[in-house]
Amino acid sequence: MVREATLEHYREDNEFVKKIAGDDELPPQLPSIYRHPPLQSAQQWGMTIDLNTCTGCSACVIACQAENNVPVVGKLEVAHGRAMHWLRIDRYFASEHGYDQDKGELPEDPEVVHEPMMCQHCENAPCETVCPVNATIHSEDGLNVMAYNRCVGTRYCANNCPFKVRRFNFFDYNQRPVGKKKIAGALNIYKEYFAPFTEKGAPDTVKLSKNPNVTVRMRGVMEKCTFCVQRIEEAKIAAHVRAGASADDLRIPRDSFTTACAQACPNEAIVFGDIRDPESKVSKMKLQDRNYRLLQYLNVNTRVSYLARIRNPNPKMPDAHKIGIASPNEKEEAKE
């Protein structure tokens, strides 16, 4: 999932990203029994994330939560596997001496790589093929979108998602308070969102904190990253207004808007835009030799890609030999 190398290794083999996961052995066009709807829109949206500049600060997570009315579910619900964040930060560790996670051993002085993980907006989306009510579908501009009013909460899409980025709204989170609740004279214990133990309804001050451009989801539906579709539609409307009713080929100006996560990223590690436009920033980033897509052997054709991390340690530092231990060739050399 994470691909990295030292600068020296990168200069020797700038195609290393394709060899780590065996992507170089895949045929140019993998066979598939699935056909996505025709992508007829003039603009196709995609994203690139540079692992070199991502520091794992989680600003993108908070921005996504605020922009898309993602509820705070509380520590207990997260412990129960009911987290609702549409965007998470995966952290991968590597240690020079290794460690046994099954025995509870922790790595000593580990290296870490942060990888933002959101819906990859697969063109051959596995989630779409298993939905019995066609609630998750593809738009003409390449987005994997949700029709909440059609969703019946089977969660088949979550089971079939190889990236595990879909979330299920268990307890109508936006309508229930967070915190302790006294139950029938018992001790004050955590009962967040446990219907019917908590009252339904939110104060007006909480309602005013919601983004009016994004729907507030109800209990029993699946949620996921939408590439901030409300911002895309707002940009389309603005382009319509500027062009007038006579416009035939309506296009949003290049890089005139972006998603909430990309806007909040202090290092500009996340770049969003039109991948059909060769002059857009995201298209130029995808042309770099560090660019790769996750789980490409599954033939899901993700719209999100990543730029591999390149480490450039100072050889005079006492721990310089540890840098790059997570890179496959360094591991093999260490064993020899």
N, C-alpha and C positions, 0 to 999 in steps of 0.2 A: 504493500500500500504506500509506503514511504520509500523513496529512492534517493540516495545521497552518495557522494563520493568526495574524495579530497581533490584539490585543484590539480595536483600532479596526475592523478588517475584520470581526471576529466580531460586534461590536455593530451594524454596518451590515447584515450578512447572517448571521443565526444558522443558516441552512440551507446554509451553504457546503459542509459535508461531503458532501452529496448531489450537489452540482454538480461537484465536482472529478473524479469518475469517471463522471459521467453517470448516476448512480443515479436522479436525479429524472426521467429520460426513460424509465425502465423501467416496464412495466405493473405494476399491483398484484400480479397473479398470473401469473408466467411459465409458459408451457406446458412440460410435461415428459413424457417417456415412461417415466420411472422413478418407482416408487412404493415408498416406504420402508415397513417393517413398521408396524403400528398402535402408536402410542405410548400405551399404555393405563395406564401407571403413574401413580399420583396425583401423584408428584413428578417433575419434569423438570429435569435439571441443565444449567447453563450458566455462562459466565464472561464477565467484562468486565475490560478492562485500560485503565487511565487513562495515556495517554502524557504527560500533564502532570506526573505525579509519578514516572514511571519514570526512574531515573538510569543504568540499564545496569550496575548493580553486580554482576550475575550471581549474586546470592544464590539466586534461584529456580532457576538451572541446577544449582547444587551441591546444593540441597535435593532436587530431583527425582532427581538421580543417587544420593544416599544413600538416599532413600525407596524407590526402585524398582529397586535393584540394577543400575543402569546401569554397565557396566564402563568402566574407564579403558583406552583402546586405544593410547595412545602417540602421539607426534608424527608418526612415520612413517606410521602408519595414517590419521591425519587428513589428512596431505598426499596420500595416495592416495584421498581421498574416502570414507573408511570411518569417519567420525565416528559415534558411537553416542548422543550426547546426545538425549534425547527433547524437550528444550526448548533453543532457541538464542536468542541476542540478535542480531537484525538491526540494523545501524546504517546510517542513511541520511545522506548528506552533501550540503550545498549551499554554493556559494561565490558571492560577489558577482561575481567576474570569470570564473567558469566554468573548466572544465578539460577536457582531452581524455584520457580514461582509456586509449584505444587507444594513444596515444603515450607513455604512462607519466607523464603530467603529474599532479601532485598539487595539490589545491585549496589556496589560501592562506587561512589563518584560517577554516576551514569551520565552518558550523553543523552540528550533529549531532542526530539524533533516534533514540532507542533504542526498538526494538519487539520485545518478547518474542514468539516464534513457536513454538507447539506445535500438536499436532493440533487442528484447528478443530471436530472432531466434527460434520461436515456431516450434516444430515438427509437430503439427497439426495447421499450420499457416492459420488464417482466411483470410489473404491477398491473398493467392495463389488461393483460391477457386473462387474468384470473378473477377480475371483478365481475360478479354476476349481474350487476345492475348498470354497468358501464359508467360508474361514477367518476373514475379517473380516466381521462382521455387526453389526446394530443391536440394542441392548437395548431393553426396553420403556420405560426411563426416559431414552432419547435418547442413550445413549453408543454410540460406534463402538468396538467391542471386538474383541479378537483371541483366537482359539482356537489357541494355539501348537501343540498336539498335532496339529492338522489342517493346519497350514501346511506346504507343501512347498517354499517358497522360490522361486517363479517370479518374484517381484518385479514382477509386473504392477501391483500396487497402488501401488508406489513410482513407477512410470512414469506412472500415471494421476492421481497426487495433484498438484493445482495448487499446493500450498503446500510441497511437498518436505519433509515432516516425518516420513517413515517411514524406518526404519533397518534394514539387513540385517546379521545376525550372521554374519560371514564365517568366523571362526576359533575359535568356542567360547571367546570372550574370558575368561569367568569361570573357565575351567579351564586357562589358560595364563599363564605369568609375563610380566611386563613388563621389558624391559631388553636388554642385550647378550648374545649367545650365541656362544661359540667354536665354530667349525665346522671339523672335520677339520684342525686345525693352522693354520688361516688366522687372519687378524687378527680381533680382536674387532669384529664389525660388528653393526649393528642387525638383528635377525631376530625382531621381536616377532610372535608368533602364527603364524609361517610353518610350518604343519604340513608334514612331520613333524619339522622341525628343532628344535622345542622339546618338552619333556616335558609330557604332559598330567597335570593334577592340581594342586590348590591346597592349601596347608597349612591346618591347622585354624584358625589365627589369622585367615586370610583368610575362611574360611567363616563364622566367628563374626561377622564384620563385616556380613554380609548381613541384610536385613530378612526375618524368617521368614514374614511375611504376604504376601510377594510371591515369585512363582516366579523361579527362576534359569534364564534361557533357554539353550537349546542352540544349537549351530551349525546354520545353514541356515534360520532363521526370521526373519520380519519383526517388528520391534518399533516401538512408538509410544506416545505419551501415552495414558493410560487415565482421565484425570481422577481419579487415585488411587482406582480402583474398590475397592481393599481397604479404604479408609477409609469409602467409602459403604456397603459390606457390613457393616463393623463397626458403623456407626451404625444400620443396619437391625436387626441382631441385638440391639443394646442397646435399641432401641425395642420389639422383640418381647418382650424380657425384662420390661421395665417394664409393658407393656400386658397381658401374659398371652396365653393361647391363644384367648381369646374376642373379641379385637379384630377388628372388621370392616374399618374404614378406618384402616390403620396409617400414620402419618406421622412422619417424623423431625422433631424440634423445629427451628424456624426458626433458621438460621445457627448450629447447634450444633456444626458441624465444618466443616473446609475442606480444601483440597488442600495438599500440601507446599509448592508454590511460593508460594501465597497466604499461608501461615503464615509463611514465611521472609522475605517482602518487607518491608523496613524501612519503606517508605513506604505500604504497603497499596495499591499500585497494582493488584494483582491481586485481584479479588473473585470468589468462587465461591459458588453457591447454587442454590436452587430458582427457576427462572424462571417457573414456573406460580403461585407465591405472589406476589401483587402487593405484599405488605409486606416481602418479603425485600430485603436490601441490593442484591443483583445486579439484581433487577427494577427497583428505583428508579433504579439507575445507567443501565440500558438505556433508560429513558424520557427521558434528557437529550437535548437537541438536538445534542450533540457525538457521539452514539453512531453508529457505522457498522460494517458488516460487510465483510470483504474479498471481493473478486471476486464481488460480488453479481450481476453480469450473467451469471455462469455458472449461477445458480439452484441453488447447492449448499446454501444456507440453513445457514450455519455457526451453531453454538451459542456460539462465541466472538465477541465484538464488542470494539471499541476506542472509546475516547473521544479525539477529536482534540486535538492539542496547541495551546494558546493561548499566544502569546508576548506579554509586556507589558514592553517595554524602557523604560528611563528615557531620555527624550529629551535629557537633559543629558549623557549618556555619549557619548564621541567616536565610538564604533562603533554608535550607535543606528540609523543608517540601514541597517546591514547586517542587522539583525534582521528576520526575516520574508521574507528573499530567497527562501526555499524555497517560500513560498506563491504559488500561481499568479497572483493578481492583482498582487502586488508585482513578479513577473517581467515581466508585460506593461507595467506602469507604468515599469519601469526601461528597457525597450526603447524606449518612446516618448520 
